[in-house]
């Protein structure tokens, strides 16, 4: 009889990668664009590190059907989600995190004065992300980005 292993909690996985000293790549900050690197990949999930200088952020996007979680390792990030046709901000200081489902749409930005670092975990691995804009209170697709081409 085959035993089914429970899937790991993605926020717990992110917490386990919260120390940059244990990463297989060196943490970097890039003034031209937000830096990111894949730290690990398995059949169950993949793990990414991101660094954010003040003012750097993402577009409004989803994760192509992947569920996930992220944890702020240092600094403060602002996550904005769409509610009633408007962006609603949520501050996430170091040590906090967030789980999200396969249909989650958000943008994340470092609006603070200090650099920030975060760890993101996705299940399954990211294959595409759809970028959006809000027009007349509704989400509109602006681009579909694919792994291997766009990142």
C-alpha positions, -999 to +999 in steps of 0.1 A: +000+000+000+014+034-010+013+061+016+004+096+005+027+122+018+010+154+026+021+184+005+043+208+025+029+241+036+045+266+012+048+293+038+067+269+060+090+261+030+096+298+025+105+302+062+131+274+058+148+294+031+148+327+049+185+328+056+205+341+026+237+325+041+222+291+031+213+300-004+232+283-034+236+318-050+248+350-035+222+377-027+225+407-050+208+440-054+205+455-089+198+492-094+186+486-129+160+459-122+147+437-094+170+408-089+157+372-086+172+337-086+157+302-083+171+286-052+156+251-055+132+230-075+116+197-068+085+177-080+065+194-052+075+231-056+101+256-065+118+284-044+129+318-056+148+346-039+140+382-048+157+415-038+140+448-040+157+482-038+134+511-028+109+518-056+113+484-073+083+462-078+062+440-100+034+447-124-001+434-114+002+397-122-010+362-115+011+330-113-003+310-142-024+287-121+003+280-094-005+284-057+022+299-036+035+318-006+061+344+001+079+356+032+097+389+037+132+382+049+142+418+054+128+453+048+091+460+042+071+451+011+037+464+000+013+438-016-016+452-035-046+430-044-077+440-064-110+445-046-140+462-060-120+473-090-093+491-069-059+482-056-059+476-018-025+477-001-012+456+027+022+462+044+044+431+050+073+438+073+103+414+077+092+381+093+057+381+078+044+362+049+014+353+028-001+322+013-021+325-020-042+303-042-039+296-079-061+325-090-044+352-069-036+385-086-013+410-070+015+434-073+044+437-048+065+468-043+092+481-020+078+515-010+102+519+019+136+535+022+156+503+029+163+474+006+140+443+010+145+406+004+118+379+001+115+342-006+087+329-029+075+293-032+052+280-060+034+248-066+036+237-093+067+254-107+059+286-126+054+281-163+037+314-171+025+346-155-002+369-168+002+406-163-028+429-160-039+465-158-071+479-144-094+497-168-128+509-158-125+489-126-119+456-143-088+435-148-075+435-184-047+412-197-017+432-209+008+403-214+013+366-209+049+359-199+064+324-202+092+307-183+123+303-204+114+333-225+104+361-201+125+351-171 
